[in-house]
Amino acid sequence: MLRNSAGRLTVLASTVLMLVGVVSAGAAQAQAPGGPITYSIDFSNPRESDDNNLPEPYGEVVVRAPWGQQTALWEHPDRDINTPTLPRYPLYGGAEHRYVPHPVTEVCAFVGEDDTGINEDDVLADGCVPYTGPGRYTISAEGGSVTITVYDFG
């Protein structure tokens, strides 16, 4: 009888451990989605007043995970008079693709606009917004805005 009870207890314990392992694995998979992201970025500076009235953005646009890990969607250094004009990324329509190895909870833009020789640089975007799925995310600052359109993720 004692041997029978010990056997049943062992089977019960094994079953519980197996279920805990399955639940943990499922939770880990639910917490770690990632995959390709398809997006485009529009830069807007209404105060731009040079020859072509188009912005020369520099800085970075990223997506962040809940624990702070981030993946750059676009980045460019400030090269003063050599910062290229870029009203949209990618420049000629369409969308860009990048692999993001983590879940996304925020879309962030920290983007300035080069005005070397005319006046001080403008700030187009400085901050983050919560990611809620495919759609448009506009991040603004006193000099303009940056709109990130996410077409697909995952």
Backbone as a ProteinNet text record, in pm:
[ID]
protein_1_A
[PRIMARY]
MLRNSAGRLTVLASTVLMLVGVVSAGAAQAQAPGGPITYSIDFSNPRESDDNNLPEPYGEVVVRAPWGQQTALWEHPDRDINTPTLPRYPLYGGAEHRYVPHPVTEVCAFVGEDDTGINEDDVLADGCVPYTGPGRYTISAEGGSVTITVYDFG
[TERTIARY]
82.4	0	86.9	191.5	281.3	351.1	388.5	454.3	359.2	231.6	130.6	113.7	108.7	92.1	212.9	332.1	453.8	457.2	414	409.8	313.2	195.1	96.4	147.9	215.6	271.1	378.1	459.5	562.5	500.7	396.6	327.6	264.8	202.1	140.3	245.4	356	462.9	519.5	539.2	590.4	494.7	366.1	265	265.3	272.3	274.2	397.4	513.7	636.7	629.6	573.7	560.1	467.7	355.7	262.7	325.4	399.9	468.8	568.2	639.4	734.3	666	551.8	477	425.4	371.5	321.1	436	550.7	665.4	714.2	721.3	765.3	667	539.1	437.9	447.6	470.9	484.1	609.4	717.7	840.9	820.1	749.2	723.3	632.7	536.7	445.7	518.1	622.1	695.8	805.1	839.9	954.4	922.3	813.6	793.1	891.3	915.8	1002.3	976.9	1048.9	1034.6	1056.6	1024.7	1046	944.5	991.5	903.4	911.3	797.6	788.8	738	809.5	778.7	829.1	785.2	840.8	841.6	920.9	935.8	923.8	842.5	828.3	880.1	965	1022.4	954.9	908.2	839.6	901.1	934.9	985.4	919.2	806.3	734.3	814.2	916.7	996.7	1113.6	1128.6	1240.3	1226	1335.9	1327	1451	1514	1627.4	1577.9	1666.9	1634.3	1515.8	1513.6	1412.4	1303.8	1312.1	1215.2	1200.2	1304.4	1302.4	1398.3	1365	1449.5	1577.5	1678.3	1803.7	1810.6	1741.5	1732.4	1858.6	1880.8	1984.7	1933.5	1989.2	1946.8	1912.2	1806.1	1768.8	1620.3	1568.3	1432.9	1449.3	1392.9	1411.4	1278.7	1276.5	1168.5	1231	1156.4	1209.7	1128.5	1200.7	1140	1104	1021.3	984.3	1105	1212.9	1330.2	1435.5	1402.3	1492	1574.2	1584	1658.4	1594.2	1674.9	1618.4	1681.9	1606.1	1652.3	1632.9	1738	1731.1	1656	1559.3	1490.5	1558.3	1613.6	1685.1	1779.1	1898.7	1989.6	2084.8	2119.1	2211.5	2282.1	2414.5	2485.8	2463.3	2485.4	2480.7	2613.4	2607	2728.7	2732.3	2669.2	2662.8	2615.3	2692.7	2644	2632.8	2685.6	2679	2569.8	2479.3	2367.3	2269.4	2239.8	2158.4	2011.2	1949.1	1805.9	1731.7	1635.3	1561.4	1421.4	1323.3	1187.9	1118.7	1170	1106.3	1211.9	1190.2	1277.2	1189.7	1208.1	1301.1	1258.9	1356	1336.6	1231.1	1231.2	1142.2	1025.6	938.6	819	852.7	754.7	774.9	793.7	850.2	869.4	1004.8	1053.9	1179.6	1147.6	1239	1221.5	1343.3	1318.7	1426.4	1382.8	1477.9	1445.2	1459.9	1357.3	1357.7	1355	1461.8	1469.9	1403.5	1305.8	1242	1100.3	1017.7	885	900.3	800.1	805.2	695.5	734.3	636.5	637.5	744.2	752.6	815.2	771	833.6	892.2	1021.3	1089	1160	1162.2	1234.7	1306	1434.2	1518.1	1588.3	1521.3	1564.9	1577	1694.4	1717.5	1714.4	1722.1	1721.1	1827.4	1920	2036.8	2002.3	2036.7	2015.9	2145.8	2257.1	2387.3	2389.9	2433.6	2447.2	2322.1	2206.6	2082.7	2041.7	2026	1992.2	2025.1	1975.6	2001.2	1926.2	1980.2	1912.7	1776.2	1681.9	1549.7	1545.8	1457	1431.4	1297.5	1298.9	1176.7	1101.3	1174.2	1109.6	1201	1140.2	1219.2	1133.5	1122.2	1045.7	996.9	905.7	853.6	701.6	638.3	494.4	474.7	369.1	343.8	311.3	366.4	336.7	210.5	112.7	-13.5	-43.2	49.3	28	51.1	32.9	51.6	-33	24.1	-43.9	56.8	8.9	93.1	124.5	251	298.6	370.2	314.6	375.6	434.6	561.1	633.3	677.6	640.6	665.1	760	811	887.8	861.3	929.2	897.7	927.8	1013	1049.8	981.3	901.2	837.5	789.1	797.3	751.9	814	806.6	848.7	733.3	689.3	581.6	637.2	622.7	666.8	540.2	532.2	419.1	464.8	405	436	327.1	369.5	276	252.8	358.3	348.4	462.4	435.4	538.8	511	614.3	602.9	586.5
-118.3	0	124.7	125.2	238.7	258	148.1	154.3	213.9	178	230.6	381.5	428.5	571.4	650.4	594.9	662.7	672.1	569.3	570.2	675.2	683.1	783.3	925.2	944.1	1074.4	1114.8	1019.9	1047	1086.1	1016.2	1047.6	1186.1	1217.9	1347.9	1459	1439.3	1539.3	1559.1	1452.1	1461	1539.8	1512.8	1581.5	1731	1766.1	1908.1	1976.8	1914.9	1973.8	1990	1891.7	1899.7	2015.2	2030.4	2139.9	2275.4	2286.6	2411.6	2444.7	2345.3	2366.2	2412.2	2354.9	2393.9	2536.1	2570.5	2706	2805.6	2773.5	2863.3	2882.2	2776.7	2787.1	2871.1	2852.3	2932.5	3078.4	3107.8	3246.2	3309.1	3232.3	3285.1	3318.3	3233.2	3260.8	3382.9	3399.1	3512.5	3642.4	3638.8	3758.2	3795.2	3708.9	3735.3	3732.1	3797.7	3799	3895.1	3875.1	3961.7	3925.9	3984.2	3951.6	4072.7	4059.7	4171.8	4283.2	4406.3	4521.6	4594.8	4635.3	4708.7	4848.5	4951.9	5087.4	5192.2	5314.6	5431.6	5546.3	5649.7	5762.8	5891.9	5986.5	6118.9	6224	6314.6	6422.3	6552.7	6631.7	6756.6	6871.8	6978.9	7099.8	7219.9	7266.4	7377.2	7507.6	7519.7	7641.9	7639.4	7533.1	7522.4	7629.7	7701.5	7810.2	7821.5	7708.2	7716.2	7698	7669.8	7661.7	7570.9	7451.9	7352.1	7332	7400.9	7389.1	7247.2	7165.4	7027.5	7013.2	6927.7	6912.8	6834.2	6864.3	6788.1	6723.4	6609.6	6550.3	6474.1	6470.7	6387.1	6337.2	6227.8	6169.3	6023.6	5979.7	5838.7	5818.1	5712.7	5663.2	5516.8	5477.4	5341	5283	5150.2	5082	5016.8	5018.6	4968.2	4852.8	4764.3	4652.4	4699.9	4623.9	4663.4	4678.9	4608.6	4614.1	4712.6	4793.9	4898.8	4867.2	4741.2	4707.3	4781.1	4830.9	4902.5	4860.2	4878.7	4852.4	4980.1	5024.5	5146	5119.3	5205.3	5201.1	5297.3	5406.5	5505.1	5580.4	5611.4	5695.6	5764.9	5888.7	5964.3	6067.4	6081.1	6181.2	6321.6	6423.6	6562.6	6592	6627.2	6657.6	6803.6	6889.4	7032.8	7058.1	7126.6	7160.9	7038.5	6925.3	6803.2	6706.5	6749	6663.6	6660.2	6542	6535.8	6571.5	6622.3	6650.5	6518	6501.3	6375.6	6400.1	6423.3	6444.1	6314	6200.3	6071.2	5961.9	5855.9	5738.3	5615.4	5530.9	5548.2	5664.7	5724.4	5849.5	5840.9	5736.2	5728.1	5631.8	5664	5582.4	5444.7	5359.2	5223.6	5218.1	5108.4	5085.2	5020.5	5034	4973.2	4850.3	4753.9	4631.4	4615.5	4577	4553.1	4440	4362.3	4256.4	4310.7	4291.1	4335	4209.6	4183.2	4059.5	4064.8	4152.4	4167.6	4220.6	4211	4272.9	4425.3	4493.8	4639.4	4699.6	4788.8	4858.1	5008.4	5060.7	5204.4	5230.8	5340.5	5394.6	5528.9	5550.9	5671.5	5742.9	5875.9	5956.7	6069.3	6081.6	6188.7	6249.6	6346.4	6395.3	6547.3	6595.5	6737.1	6766.6	6895	6934	7040.6	7015.9	7100.4	7230.5	7341.6	7473.3	7552.6	7486.7	7551.3	7668.7	7782.9	7901	7986	7933	8009.6	8053.3	7960	7987.3	7863.3	7857	7739.6	7618.1	7498.7	7375.2	7366.8	7306.2	7281.9	7141.9	7120.5	6986.5	6942	6832.6	6782.6	6686.3	6603.3	6503.3	6473.1	6453.8	6424.8	6348.1	6217.2	6138.5	6006.8	5944.7	5812.3	5812.4	5722	5698	5547	5503.5	5360.3	5296	5177	5100.5	5018.3	5029.4	4956.1	4866.3	4856.5	4775.1	4858.9	4799.3	4874.4	5002.5	5107.7	5236.2	5349	5472.1	5592.2	5643.7	5678.1	5730.5	5862.6	5972.2	6103	6151.3	6189.1	6241.2	6382.4	6479.8	6619.9	6686.1	6799.9	6890.6	7031.2	7130.9	7269.1	7303.1	7226.6	7259.9	7179.7	7082.2	7000.5	6868.5	6765.1	6633.5	6523.9	6401.9	6282.4	6184	6130.9	6032.6	5899.9	5799	5663.6	5583.7	5528.1	5445	5300.3	5219.9	5077	5003.6	4936.1	4862.6	4721.5	4660.3	4522.2	4493.5	4409.9	4366.2	4223.9	4141.1	4005.5	3897.7
0	0	0	83.2	89.5	-44.2	-108.6	-237	-341.3	-339	-430.8	-412.5	-287.7	-258.6	-304.9	-282.7	-326.5	-478.3	-547	-693.2	-745.6	-682.2	-724.4	-699.4	-586.9	-553.6	-654.5	-696.6	-795.3	-928.7	-971.3	-1096.6	-1087.5	-974.9	-955.7	-960.3	-892	-890.8	-1030.7	-1105.5	-1242.5	-1331.3	-1316	-1395.9	-1365.3	-1237.7	-1198.1	-1255.5	-1243.4	-1296.4	-1447.6	-1515.9	-1659.9	-1698.5	-1628.7	-1657.9	-1629.1	-1521.1	-1489.5	-1599.7	-1649.6	-1758.8	-1885.6	-1918.6	-2037.8	-2023.3	-1908	-1884.4	-1892	-1831.7	-1836	-1978.1	-2055.5	-2194.4	-2273.6	-2250.9	-2320.7	-2283.6	-2156.6	-2112.2	-2171.3	-2178.1	-2236.4	-2383.1	-2455.2	-2596.4	-2610.7	-2524.4	-2532.4	-2501.1	-2418.9	-2380.5	-2481	-2573.3	-2659	-2808.3	-2853.2	-2997.6	-3062.1	-3182.2	-3261.6	-3406	-3492.3	-3631.9	-3719	-3845.8	-3936.9	-3913.5	-3924.3	-3915.2	-4049.7	-4099.9	-4226.2	-4192.2	-4235.3	-4189.8	-4288.9	-4269.4	-4337.1	-4237.4	-4265.6	-4175.4	-4255.8	-4206.4	-4267.5	-4170.9	-4221.9	-4142.6	-4184	-4087.7	-4117.8	-4038.7	-4110.6	-4047.7	-4115.2	-4063.1	-4125.1	-4128.9	-4043.9	-4040.6	-4138.4	-4214.6	-4308.6	-4416	-4444.4	-4541.2	-4629.6	-4659.9	-4751.8	-4895.5	-4986.9	-5129.9	-5161.6	-5103	-5139.6	-5034	-4922.1	-4811.7	-4758.5	-4769.6	-4720	-4602.1	-4505.7	-4386.7	-4412.9	-4330.6	-4327.3	-4189.2	-4170.5	-4036.6	-3996.1	-3864.7	-3806.7	-3671.8	-3624.8	-3497.3	-3515.5	-3443.8	-3453.7	-3429.1	-3493.5	-3470.8	-3433.2	-3318.1	-3267.7	-3218.9	-3205.3	-3134.4	-3011.9	-2899.4	-2772.2	-2717.6	-2647.2	-2574.8	-2434.1	-2361.7	-2225.2	-2132.5	-2157.5	-2070.2	-2122.3	-2225	-2271	-2394.5	-2432.8	-2554.6	-2671.1	-2763	-2875.7	-3006.5	-3113.4	-3248.7	-3328.9	-3396.7	-3477	-3606.9	-3636.8	-3766.4	-3863.1	-3810.6	-3891.4	-3798.7	-3847.1	-3772.2	-3868.7	-3834.4	-3916.9	-3829.1	-3844	-3764.8	-3822	-3739.1	-3785	-3853.6	-3981.6	-4057	-4099.1	-4021.8	-4049.5	-4192.1	-4273.4	-4407.9	-4499.2	-4454.7	-4536	-4490.6	-4401.9	-4362.2	-4479.3	-4533.5	-4655.2	-4632	-4737.6	-4737.2	-4742.1	-4651	-4645	-4589.3	-4675.4	-4625.4	-4584.3	-4637.3	-4611.6	-4617.1	-4535.9	-4542.1	-4553.1	-4654.6	-4765.7	-4855.4	-4919.6	-4991.6	-5101.6	-5180.1	-5296.1	-5273.7	-5180.3	-5156.2	-5103.1	-5102.7	-5053.5	-4903.6	-4859.2	-4716.3	-4693.3	-4574.4	-4532.6	-4448.7	-4446.3	-4367.3	-4276.7	-4153.7	-4058.9	-3966.7	-3916.6	-3821.6	-3680	-3597.8	-3458	-3371.7	-3293.9	-3217	-3079.4	-3059.9	-2928.9	-2947.3	-2842.8	-2850.9	-2854.4	-2904.4	-2914.4	-2827	-2736	-2651.8	-2674	-2739.5	-2764.8	-2901	-2963.2	-3083.3	-3040.2	-3067.4	-3018.9	-3133.6	-3125.8	-3223.5	-3150.2	-3177.5	-3124.1	-3245	-3308	-3439	-3437.7	-3480.6	-3501.4	-3650.4	-3684.1	-3825.6	-3843.7	-3936.3	-3952.7	-4024.8	-3962.5	-4022.7	-4023	-4046.4	-4043.9	-4141.6	-4091.9	-4176.2	-4183.1	-4144.6	-4152	-4012	-3922.2	-3782.7	-3701	-3580.5	-3496.6	-3548.6	-3519	-3556.6	-3489	-3558.6	-3502.5	-3443.2	-3347.7	-3294.2	-3351.1	-3428.6	-3490.2	-3399.7	-3326.5	-3239.9	-3123.2	-3006.4	-2887.2	-2787.3	-2807	-2711.9	-2768	-2692.9	-2725.8	-2713.5	-2787.4	-2774	-2761	-2690.9	-2676.7	-2812.3	-2833.4	-2954.7	-2930.5	-3020	-3006.2	-3125.1	-3219	-3337.9	-3462.5	-3580.3	-3704.1	-3704.2	-3759.2	-3764.9	-3771.8	-3753.5	-3762	-3620.9	-3599.4	-3472.4	-3499	-3450.1	-3470.1	-3338.4	-3344.8	-3229.2	-3267.1	-3184.4	-3217	-3119	-3161.2	-3075.7	-3128.1	-3071.2	-3106.8	-3252.9	-3321.5	-3459.3	-3567	-3531.5	-3633.6	-3578.9	-3662.3	-3618.5	-3705.3	-3652.6	-3724.3	-3713.7	-3828.4	-3830	-3878.1	-3793.3	-3825.9	-3856.9	-3976.3	-4013.6	-4010.2	-3922.4	-3914	-3991.4	-4098.5	-4183.1	-4131.9	-4076.5	-4030.5	-3934	-3835.4	-3742.5	-3697.7	-3705	-3653.2	-3752.5
[MASK]
++++++++++++++++++++++++++++++++++++++++++++++++++++++++++++++++++++++++++++++++++++++++++++++++++++++++++++++++++++++++++++++++++++++++++++++++++++++++++

